[in-house]
Amino acid sequence: MATFEDRGYNIDEIIGKDHLRVSRHTFNKHIRKEKNFPEPYFESGNSVLFWGTRIQYWIDKKSGR
């Protein structure tokens, strides 16, 4: 299962082999568009960063932990 630390993650790190293991298309179409998925804390041009603790909380809530 994916675990995220208390730091910022870009999209490539989130979808990578160490975390969610999904394609960018799947992430943008199904995961990121979900109503409860956390908003990025930094978004400028091609740079989008998400807090790892918020993603971890979302995963835990989604899985029922």
Secondary structure per residue as TSV (DSSP state, phi and psi in degrees):
chain	resnum	aa	ss	phi	psi
A	1	M	-	360.0	146.8
A	2	A	-	-71.7	138.3
A	3	T	-	-128.9	136.6
A	4	F	-	-118.2	137.3
A	5	E	-	-87.3	176.1
A	6	D	S	-84.4	75.9
A	7	R	S	-159.1	174.3
A	8	G	E	-83.0	142.2
A	9	Y	E	-125.7	137.5
A	10	N	E	-89.7	173.6
A	11	I	H	-63.4	-38.5
A	12	D	H	-61.6	-37.5
A	13	E	H	-70.7	-37.0
A	14	I	H	-66.7	-44.4
A	15	I	H	-86.4	-2.5
A	16	G	S	-68.9	176.8
A	17	K	T	-67.4	-20.5
A	18	D	T	-86.8	-8.6
A	19	H	T	-127.0	-101.1
A	20	L	T	-82.8	-25.9
A	21	R	-	57.5	51.5
A	22	V	-	-128.1	164.5
A	23	S	-	-79.2	163.0
A	24	R	H	-62.9	-37.9
A	25	H	H	-61.5	-47.1
A	26	T	H	-62.3	-42.6
A	27	F	I	-61.1	-49.0
A	28	N	I	-69.4	-38.4
A	29	K	I	-80.9	-40.7
A	30	H	I	-107.7	-40.6
A	31	I	I	-88.2	-52.4
A	32	R	T	-67.5	-30.6
A	33	K	T	-79.7	-7.7
A	34	E	S	-64.4	144.4
A	35	K	T	-60.0	-39.8
A	36	N	T	-93.3	-0.7
A	37	F	S	-68.1	136.3
A	38	P	-	-63.5	144.9
A	39	E	-	-74.4	149.5
A	40	P	-	-68.7	146.8
A	41	Y	S	-90.6	-15.7
A	42	F	E	-142.2	125.6
A	43	E	E	-143.6	113.8
A	44	S	E	-149.3	111.2
A	45	G	T	63.0	-119.7
A	46	N	T	-90.0	-5.1
A	47	S	E	-92.7	119.5
A	48	V	E	-131.6	124.5
A	49	L	E	-123.3	137.4
A	50	F	E	-118.4	147.3
A	51	W	E	-75.2	132.4
A	52	G	H	-65.1	-36.4
A	53	T	H	-66.6	-35.9
A	54	R	H	-69.1	-38.7
A	55	I	H	-66.1	-42.3
A	56	Q	H	-62.3	-42.7
A	57	Y	H	-62.1	-41.5
A	58	W	H	-62.7	-43.5
A	59	I	H	-63.1	-45.4
A	60	D	H	-62.3	-42.5
A	61	K	H	-66.0	-40.6
A	62	K	H	-65.1	-37.8
A	63	S	H	-86.0	-8.4
A	64	G	T	88.3	16.6
A	65	R	-	-83.3	360.0
